[in-house]
Amino acid sequence: MPGDTPNDYDGDGGLVAKGVRGDNAAPLTITEISNLLKRTVEDRFGFVKLRGELSGVKRAASGHLYCCLKDEGAVIDGVMWRGGVQELGFVPEDGIEVVASGKLTTYPGRSKYQIVIERMEIAGEGALLALLEKTRRRLEAEGLFALERKRALPYIPLVIGVITSPTGAVIRDILHRLADRFPSRVLVWPVLVQGQGSAEQVAAALRGFADLAEGGAIPRPDLLIVARGGGSIEDLWSFNEEIVVRAIAGSPIPVISAVGHETDTTLADHAADRRAPTPTAAAEMAVPVLRELAAIIDEFGLRLRKCAHRPLTLGRERLDARLLRMPRPDTLVAMKGQKLDEMAERLRRGLADRASRARHVLQDDRHRLSAPLLQANWRNAGERLAALERVMRSLDPDSVLQRGYARVTDAAGHTLTTAAEAGKERALTLRFRDGALGVVPATAPRKRPAAAAPPPSQPKLL
């Protein structure tokens, strides 16, 4: 019967897989079909460009980047190897619209297809501006752009650090403007200002200037200028990078941002202490004009001299005004002279009147000034004087010495009247009419004689 042998069975189902009459294709393994699909996809889509929004962005420890690209109707997985990630000009984030270039392939382990991204760029200026605004809002929320963080620039910086490209018109414009206004010492830290790695170099330069030791071989700047010329938003994108913005905000040295022309604005301008519309304007902000300073100093010197001379001038004016109000010296002397003449005349008249009155009194009392009366008065006065002399001689303690008495005195010359007083003295003096004699009382306290002292000599007259 048909179907009695496996080769003759043509049914639609069974327990054991059987070959079909006329079928020469052998069954494929999962690996084989996955590899066939992988080769087919890679051959057909060896290079593609996809535009979509980034989603699920993850950076692995190996450095590879994993993400999804999506639009309104579909999603495709993407991977970017570490070498390509290091060359990106921006930091991939969710929500950024990009154009990814690479090749499609499959991932057999999950039977999924994906794009291996070799190059990734932001999809147009609108997307770039959207990323810029998103980053700005996030950094502003952290307070990196707050006005209270802004510092005043030093009035006359001794050393100025410039972070820019060592070639080009920017550094020449800055140096030329500084030389015109106020010649200063300038340290240039050369960096890339555009392209891959430029943001990292600018941030490293900011940190490098801040790490210089004060008083070292290379002086630490008092002011920093971050500068580059104008360009498109893509050209200036390095100064919108978060690493540069944080380095400017964290710099301990005041920073002037001079990126692009007057209409160009970057996040570095928001983080800096001052924004200059051009690099030349940054040099003008950095230093004053030396000639203007010299003029100001001269003006201050003139004002100082005026202030110093003003008290003297005012004093002279006040003195002249007072001299005008004062009377003339001869007038003052004339008035005093007149008063002196009047007083002299009054004195002369007073003396004359006094003499006249005394003459009248003398003439009226001349009978009381007769010679007998004057002689009587003279005798009475002489008798009183003689009586006083006799009393004085009688009270003189030495007057009795003429009659054989002696007066006893102590060392100070005081007269002693009792034996008790005399016995307390170590030495006495006996005064006679013809001299004095020093004696030692028998009862006087004696000092212990000194060794080998000679015997006391005999009393002698003083």
Secondary structure, DSSP 8 states (H G I E B T S, - for coil): -TTSSGGG---S--SS----TT-------HHHHHHHHHHHHHHHTSSEEEEEEEEEEEE-TTS-EEEEEE-SS-EEEEEE-HHHHTT-SS---TT-EEEEEEEEEEETTTTEEEEEEEEEEESHHHHHHHHHHHHHHHHHHTTTT-GGG-----SS-SEEEEEE-SSSHHHHHHHHHHHHH---EEEEEE---SSTTHHHHHHHHHHHHHHS-TTSSS---SEEEEEE----TTTTGGGGSHHHHHHHHT-SS-EEEEESSTT---HHHHHSSEE-SSHHHHHHHHS--HHHHHHHHHHHHHHHHHHHHHHHHHHHHHHHHHHHHS--HHHHHHHHHHHHHHHHHHHHHHHHHHHHHHHHHHHHTGGGG-HHHHHHHHHHHHHHHHHHHHHHHHH-TTGGGGGT--EEE-TT--B--SHHHHHT-S-EEEEETTEEEEE--TTS------TT--------B-
